[in-house]
């Protein structure tokens, strides 16, 4: 069964350190782990000592651990055409009327 473990909080509280350490521990326990970072600073690569990109990359020396660093703004931009198309079907008014034109440039807090 797939599980999702999220690490969040303000900048500088240790999200990257805790998530990387947890991912390594879980992989060492025999689980297949995908560590995904959406942090624009992309410090997960530094924590693991390898270059990560937008595709899952095996982490050397840790069997079962894969990492990737995604660009949240690019993902929102990629999804917006489908979202806008779906919003058109909701009609011209109501609480969703302003969303059809765009999501404001990115996820909350990305600003």
matplotlib code that plots the C-alpha trace (Angstrom):
import matplotlib.pyplot as plt

x = [0.0, 1.4, 1.8, 2.3, 4.5, 4.6, 7.0, 6.0, 6.6, 8.4, 11.7, 14.7, 13.0, 14.6, 12.1, 14.7, 16.9, 14.0, 12.5, 15.9, 16.8, 13.3, 13.5, 16.9, 15.7, 12.6, 14.6, 17.1, 14.1, 13.4, 10.7, 10.7, 10.7, 10.3, 11.5, 9.8, 10.8, 8.7, 11.1, 12.3, 15.7, 16.2, 18.3, 17.3, 20.0, 22.6, 21.3, 21.5, 24.8, 23.4, 21.8, 18.0, 15.7, 12.0, 12.2, 12.8, 16.5, 18.0, 20.1, 23.5, 24.3, 20.7, 18.8, 15.1, 15.4, 14.6, 14.4, 13.1, 12.9, 9.8, 9.2, 5.8, 5.2, 5.9, 3.5, 0.8, 1.4, 1.3, -2.0, -3.8, -5.1, -7.0, -8.2, -9.4, -11.2, -12.9, -13.8, -15.6, -18.2, -19.1, -20.8, -20.0, -20.6, -20.3, -17.3, -15.2, -15.6, -12.2, -10.3, -10.8, -8.2, -5.4, -4.4, -2.4, 1.0, 1.7, 0.8, 0.0, 3.1, 5.2, 5.1]
y = [0.0, 3.4, 6.0, 9.7, 11.4, 15.3, 17.6, 21.3, 24.5, 27.8, 28.2, 27.1, 24.6, 21.5, 20.2, 19.1, 17.5, 15.6, 14.5, 13.3, 11.5, 9.8, 8.8, 7.2, 5.4, 4.0, 2.8, 1.2, -0.6, -2.2, 0.2, 1.8, 5.5, 8.5, 11.8, 14.7, 18.3, 21.3, 23.8, 26.4, 26.4, 22.7, 21.9, 18.2, 17.6, 19.0, 16.9, 13.7, 14.6, 14.0, 16.1, 15.7, 16.9, 16.6, 12.8, 10.2, 9.6, 6.6, 7.8, 6.2, 4.0, 3.8, 1.0, 1.7, 5.5, 7.8, 11.6, 14.4, 18.2, 19.6, 23.2, 24.0, 27.1, 25.1, 22.4, 24.9, 26.5, 23.1, 22.2, 25.6, 24.9, 21.8, 23.6, 26.6, 24.3, 22.5, 25.9, 27.0, 24.3, 25.8, 28.8, 32.5, 33.4, 32.1, 31.6, 30.1, 32.8, 34.4, 31.1, 30.4, 33.0, 31.7, 30.7, 33.8, 32.5, 29.7, 27.8, 29.7, 31.0, 30.8, 34.4]
z = [0.0, -0.9, 1.9, 1.7, 4.3, 4.2, 5.8, 6.1, 8.0, 7.8, 6.1, 8.1, 10.4, 8.9, 6.4, 3.9, 6.6, 8.2, 4.9, 3.5, 6.8, 6.9, 3.3, 3.8, 6.9, 5.2, 2.2, 4.6, 6.1, 2.7, 1.4, -2.1, -1.4, -3.7, -2.1, -3.8, -3.2, -4.3, -2.7, -5.2, -3.4, -4.5, -1.5, -1.5, -4.2, -1.8, 1.1, -0.9, -2.6, -6.1, -8.9, -8.9, -11.6, -12.6, -13.1, -10.4, -10.0, -8.0, -5.0, -5.1, -2.1, -0.9, -2.7, -3.1, -2.7, -5.6, -5.5, -7.7, -7.4, -9.2, -10.2, -8.7, -10.9, -14.0, -12.9, -12.3, -15.7, -17.3, -15.6, -16.1, -19.6, -18.4, -15.3, -17.3, -19.7, -16.8, -15.2, -18.4, -17.8, -14.5, -16.0, -16.0, -12.4, -8.9, -6.7, -9.4, -12.1, -11.5, -11.6, -15.3, -16.3, -14.1, -10.7, -9.8, -10.9, -8.5, -5.3, -2.0, -0.3, -3.5, -4.0]

ax = plt.figure().add_subplot(projection="3d")
ax.plot(x, y, z, "-o")
ax.set_aspect("equal")
plt.show()
